[in-house]
Structures are given as C-alpha cells and as structure tokens.
Amino acid sequence: MKQVSLGKQGLKVSEMGLGCMGMSDFYGPADDKESIQVIQKSIDLGMNFIDTADMYGPFKNEILVGKAIKDRRQRVVLATKFGNQRSADGKFLGVNGKPEYVRQCCDNSLKRLGVDFIDLYYQHRVDPAVPIEETVGAMADLVKAGKVRYLGLSEAAAKTIRRAHRVHPISALQSEYSLWTRDPEGEILETVRELGIGFVAYSPLGRGFLTGRFKSPEDFPQDDYRRAHPRFQGENFYKNLNLVKHIETLAQKKKASPAQIALAWVLAQGKDIIPIFGVRSLARLEENIGALKISLTAEELKEINQLIPKGSIAGPRYAEQAMQAVNR
C-alpha cells in the first residue's frame, strides 16, 4: 500500500487507515480476539494508520489497540484523541479542552496504549469554553516533551483551524466525509489545503449504510447507537436507501462491492484525503482494501454526483445535541 504525506510536517501514512471505534463501542457486540486479528492483518497488508480515542469503550479501545500493536509498534502510525469526556460507566460528560485535562488525557492514553509516544494526537471536539490557543498550546507542549509527534483537530471550523495552526502546525483535520456527508466541501477543504493540512475522512461508508447491507432500521442491534441517528430512522432511512441503490447499480457494472465504490469515491476526491474505515472481520477488511483497485472515470464520478448530489441525504448526521459539537 502506498504511503502518502499527511500535512507538511513530515508525517507519512498509508493511503487508507483503520478506525477502531466499533471494535469496543457504539455498534453492538464485538469479539476482541477477532478485532485484534483485524488490526494485525491490516498492518501486515501495509495499512499502518491506526485510529482510536480515549472515549471509545470508554477507554477499552485504546487497551485493545495497545495489545494488537505491541509486537509491531514500529510499523504503526498511531492516532488517538482526547476531548470528549466520559465517565467509566460510559456517561457523556461534555467536551473538555482545558490544558490540564489535555496533559492528563495524554498520560492516560500512553499508559493504556502501552507506548512511549503517540504519532498523531487529535482534539476530538473543540471546547467552546476554552480558547483554542490554550488547548493547542498544551498539545504543543506534549510535542516538546516527546509524548506526541504531530497534532490534529477533529470537526473544527475553518476559523478555528486557522487559529490553531498559528499556535502550532496542525498536520491533520479529521472530519466525517463521504457520499453521505459532504459538509467539508467548500470552506473546510479549501482551508486545510491552503494551510497544507492533511484531511482524514472518518465514516467514509456512512457508518455502514453505503455498503447496502442494511435494508431496515431493525437490522441494527438494540444497543447500536445508529438507531438514534436521524438518518437511520423512519422515512429518512428508506429515502436514503433509495440513493444507495445507485451505488449498488454502479458496483455491479464495475464488478465491485458498494463499499468499494463508496471508498473509491472518497479516494478520488484528492490524494490529500485519507479515508479511515471501521471493520470487525477479516473479510470486510480485505473487501475494503480492494477499493484501491477500483478506478472511477471522470464520467462515472459525474454520474455519481448527479444521482447522489450534495445535500440529497435525508436527515442530519447526528442528533441535535451532537450536531452542536461539530464545526466549532
């Protein structure tokens, strides 16, 4: 798998990455043993970019990732995040960007991951109560201390990105981006490209919806948090399912899976955009990596944009409270 630059500070990652959230939280039950196999197989296949966060689990996912990479740390670009504060029982406590909290989170993540440093450390959500300069200043201190190599933001607004970048170079912005969510197009992507910041696209498969595997809201486990997402509910679900049929049709023509088409579309949006997908089985891992062999022509990309234009998805991507935490 090709290695590409993420930002202009020297960070290089594989052209696709593995998001590990669903291995420990949110998407129903998972098998730790199989999840570790998936992480290790992804590394063996050349995918060195592994993404986690302290709030996944909560805390359990970092421990899981730490176990998986223990004997192959030098082959991994390890990314984790802080800022979404949760208690041990999973309760959400809000967003915290205070400098002392930044330092505390980093030390705790290092212990759970079992590593000496974090390659890419993100602020998971921007804390509107703390100036971004203070939060990034504390993150920059972690770089000076050798605990972190590169800095990132997630779901930050263009003005916030500029302010943060003036304090310390930001190597990556991670935000949701796919055929299902095209919010970054325009000001966000223009800003990161102007500043030389890499873009990491999470949920490039629309939280699994774009794979075409879900035909009813009842297909999700009872404890799957997608049931609380507006796009997965009622009429929205079925309106969006009609759009997915266009992806399935093109996939048949290309002798590919819908997931591969959705990932190929993200990859076609620019070499500076790195999709990170989440899978929990070896079969899905190999299927998604197969998207690298899919080349969409200019005519096919035009057709996709006509059939699934920006803004055509029914419903916001998060419930109201969670939407208030993005693009800040």
C-alpha positions in Angstrom: 0.0 0.0 0.0 1.3 3.4 -0.9 2.5 5.8 1.8 1.3 9.4 1.4 2.1 12.7 3.3 -0.4 13.9 5.9 0.3 17.5 6.3 3.6 19.2 5.6 5.4 18.4 8.8 6.8 15.0 7.7 4.0 12.6 8.8 3.5 9.8 6.3 0.6 7.3 6.5 -0.9 4.5 4.3 -3.4 5.8 1.8 -6.2 4.2 3.8 -6.5 3.8 7.6 -8.3 1.6 10.1 -10.8 3.2 12.5 -11.2 1.0 15.6 -14.2 2.7 17.4 -16.7 0.0 16.5 -14.5 -2.8 18.0 -15.3 -1.6 21.5 -18.4 0.6 21.4 -21.5 2.0 19.7 -22.1 -0.6 17.0 -23.2 -3.6 19.1 -21.2 -6.5 20.4 -17.8 -7.3 19.0 -15.2 -10.0 19.6 -11.9 -8.7 21.0 -9.9 -11.7 19.6 -11.2 -11.1 16.1 -10.7 -7.4 16.4 -7.0 -7.9 17.3 -6.7 -10.1 14.3 -8.2 -7.4 12.0 -5.8 -4.8 13.4 -2.8 -7.0 12.9 -3.8 -8.2 9.5 -4.3 -4.6 8.4 -0.7 -3.8 9.4 0.5 -6.9 7.6 -1.3 -5.7 4.5 0.6 -2.3 4.6 -2.1 -0.3 6.3 -0.1 1.4 9.0 -2.5 4.1 10.1 -4.5 3.0 13.2 -7.1 5.3 14.7 -8.6 5.2 18.2 -9.7 7.6 21.0 -9.9 7.6 24.8 -13.7 7.8 24.8 -14.2 4.6 22.8 -15.3 2.0 25.2 -14.8 4.2 27.1 -11.1 3.6 27.5 -11.3 -0.1 26.4 -10.4 0.6 22.7 -7.0 2.1 23.5 -6.2 -1.0 25.6 -7.3 -3.3 22.7 -5.3 -1.4 20.2 -2.3 -1.4 22.5 -2.4 -5.2 22.7 -2.8 -5.6 19.0 0.3 -3.4 18.1 2.5 -4.4 21.0 4.9 -6.5 18.8 4.7 -4.2 15.8 4.8 -0.7 17.2 7.5 0.5 14.7 5.2 -0.4 11.8 2.3 1.7 13.0 1.3 5.4 12.8 -0.8 5.5 15.9 -3.5 8.2 16.2 -5.7 8.8 19.3 -7.9 11.6 20.5 -9.0 13.4 23.7 -11.7 16.0 24.4 -15.0 14.0 24.5 -15.1 13.4 28.2 -16.8 10.2 29.5 -17.0 8.5 32.9 -16.0 4.9 33.4 -19.7 3.8 33.1 -19.9 5.4 29.7 -21.8 8.6 30.6 -21.0 11.6 28.4 -19.7 14.5 30.5 -19.2 17.0 27.7 -16.2 18.4 25.9 -13.1 19.5 27.8 -10.2 21.4 26.2 -8.5 22.7 29.4 -4.7 22.5 29.3 -4.5 20.4 32.5 -7.0 18.0 31.0 -5.0 17.7 27.8 -1.9 16.7 29.8 -3.9 14.2 31.9 -5.5 12.6 28.9 -2.2 12.1 27.1 -0.6 10.4 30.0 -3.5 8.1 30.5 -3.6 7.3 26.8 0.1 6.4 26.7 -0.5 4.0 29.6 -3.5 2.3 28.1 -1.8 2.0 24.7 1.4 0.8 26.3 3.6 3.1 24.1 6.1 5.8 24.7 4.6 8.3 22.3 1.6 9.0 20.2 2.2 9.7 16.5 -0.9 11.9 15.9 -2.8 13.4 18.8 -6.2 14.9 18.0 -8.6 17.2 19.9 -11.7 15.1 19.3 -14.1 18.1 19.6 -13.5 21.8 20.1 -14.3 23.1 23.6 -16.2 26.4 23.1 -15.4 27.4 26.7 -11.6 27.2 26.2 -9.8 29.3 23.6 -8.3 27.0 21.0 -5.0 28.7 21.5 -4.8 27.4 25.1 -5.8 23.8 24.1 -3.3 23.7 21.2 -0.7 25.3 23.3 -0.9 22.4 25.8 -0.8 20.0 22.9 2.3 21.7 21.6 3.9 21.2 25.0 3.3 17.4 24.6 5.3 17.6 21.3 8.1 19.4 23.1 8.1 16.7 25.8 8.4 13.9 23.2 5.0 12.4 24.1 3.4 13.3 20.8 4.8 13.7 17.3 2.1 15.5 15.4 -1.1 17.4 16.2 -4.6 17.2 14.7 -8.1 18.5 15.2 -11.5 16.9 14.5 -14.7 18.5 13.3 -13.2 22.0 13.7 -14.4 25.1 11.8 -12.2 26.9 9.3 -11.6 29.9 11.6 -10.7 27.5 14.5 -8.3 25.6 12.3 -6.5 28.9 11.3 -6.2 30.0 14.9 -4.9 26.6 16.0 -2.4 26.4 13.1 -0.9 29.7 14.2 0.0 28.3 17.6 1.5 25.0 16.3 1.4 23.4 12.9 -1.6 21.2 12.6 -0.9 18.1 10.5 -4.4 16.7 10.1 -8.1 17.5 10.3 -10.3 14.5 10.9 -14.0 15.1 9.9 -16.8 13.0 8.6 -16.7 12.8 4.8 -18.4 10.5 2.3 -21.1 10.4 -0.4 -23.4 10.5 2.6 -21.8 13.5 4.3 -20.2 16.2 2.1 -20.1 19.0 4.7 -16.3 19.6 4.4 -16.6 20.5 0.7 -16.0 24.2 0.3 -14.6 26.2 3.1 -13.1 23.4 5.2 -11.3 21.6 2.4 -10.2 24.9 0.9 -8.8 26.0 4.3 -6.8 22.8 5.0 -5.4 22.7 1.5 -4.3 26.3 1.8 -2.6 25.7 5.1 -1.0 22.4 4.0 -3.0 20.3 6.5 -4.0 16.7 5.6 -7.6 15.6 5.7 -8.7 12.3 7.3 -12.2 11.2 6.3 -13.9 9.2 9.0 -17.1 7.2 8.4 -16.4 7.1 4.6 -19.0 4.3 4.4 -21.8 6.4 6.0 -21.5 4.3 9.2 -22.0 1.2 7.1 -25.1 2.5 5.4 -23.4 2.8 2.0 -22.4 -0.8 2.0 -26.0 -1.7 1.2 -26.1 -4.4 3.9 -28.9 -2.7 5.9 -32.4 -2.9 4.5 -34.4 -1.9 7.6 -33.8 0.0 10.8 -34.5 -3.3 12.5 -31.3 -4.7 11.0 -29.3 -2.9 13.7 -28.8 -4.5 17.2 -30.9 -2.9 20.0 -27.7 -1.4 21.6 -26.4 0.0 18.3 -26.3 3.8 18.6 -27.1 4.3 14.9 -30.7 3.7 15.9 -30.6 7.2 17.5 -29.2 8.8 14.3 -31.9 10.7 12.3 -30.6 9.3 9.0 -31.3 5.7 10.2 -34.8 6.4 11.4 -38.3 6.2 9.8 -38.8 7.8 6.4 -35.2 9.1 6.3 -33.9 5.5 6.3 -35.9 4.5 3.3 -35.3 7.7 1.3 -31.5 7.2 1.9 -31.8 3.5 0.9 -33.1 4.6 -2.5 -29.9 6.6 -3.0 -27.8 3.6 -2.0 -29.4 1.7 -4.9 -27.5 3.9 -7.3 -24.2 2.8 -5.7 -25.2 -0.8 -5.9 -26.0 -0.5 -9.6 -22.6 1.0 -10.4 -20.9 -1.6 -8.2 -22.5 -4.4 -10.4 -21.2 -2.7 -13.5 -17.7 -2.4 -12.0 -17.7 -5.9 -10.6 -17.1 -4.4 -7.2 -19.0 -4.1 -3.9 -20.9 -1.0 -2.9 -18.4 -0.4 -0.1 -15.6 -0.4 -2.6 -17.4 2.1 -4.8 -18.1 4.4 -1.8 -14.4 4.2 -0.7 -13.2 4.7 -4.3 -15.3 7.9 -4.5 -13.6 9.3 -1.4 -10.1 8.4 -2.7 -10.9 10.1 -5.9 -11.5 13.5 -4.2 -7.8 14.1 -3.7 -4.5 12.5 -2.7 -4.5 14.6 0.4 -7.7 12.9 1.7 -7.2 9.7 3.7 -10.3 7.6 4.4 -10.3 5.6 7.6 -12.9 2.8 7.7 -14.1 0.6 10.6 -14.4 -3.1 10.2 -14.6 -6.0 12.7 -13.9 -9.0 10.4 -11.1 -10.1 8.1 -13.4 -10.5 5.2 -14.6 -6.9 5.4 -11.1 -5.6 5.8 -9.9 -7.3 2.6 -13.0 -6.2 0.8 -12.5 -2.5 1.7 -8.8 -2.6 0.9 -9.9 -3.9 -2.5 -11.2 -0.4 -3.2 -7.7 0.7 -4.0 -8.0 -1.4 -7.2 -11.2 0.4 -8.3 -10.7 3.4 -10.6 -13.7 5.6 -11.2 -13.6 7.5 -14.5 -14.5 11.2 -14.8 -17.8 10.2 -16.4 -18.6 7.8 -13.5 -17.8 10.4 -10.9 -20.0 12.9 -12.7 -22.8 10.3 -12.8 -22.5 9.6 -9.0 -22.6 13.3 -8.3 -25.8 13.6 -10.4 -27.5 10.7 -8.8 -26.4 11.4 -5.2 -25.8 15.2 -5.2 -24.6 17.1 -2.2 -27.5 17.7 0.2 -29.6 14.8 -1.1 -29.3 12.7 2.1 -32.4 12.8 4.3 -31.8 13.9 7.9 -28.9 15.4 9.8 -25.9 13.2 10.5 -26.2 13.4 14.3 -29.0 14.1 16.8 -29.4 17.8 17.7 -27.0 17.9 20.7 -24.2 16.1 18.9 -24.6 18.4 15.9 -23.9 21.3 18.2 -20.4 19.9 18.8 -19.2 19.8 15.2 -17.8 22.6 13.0 -16.8 24.8 16.0 
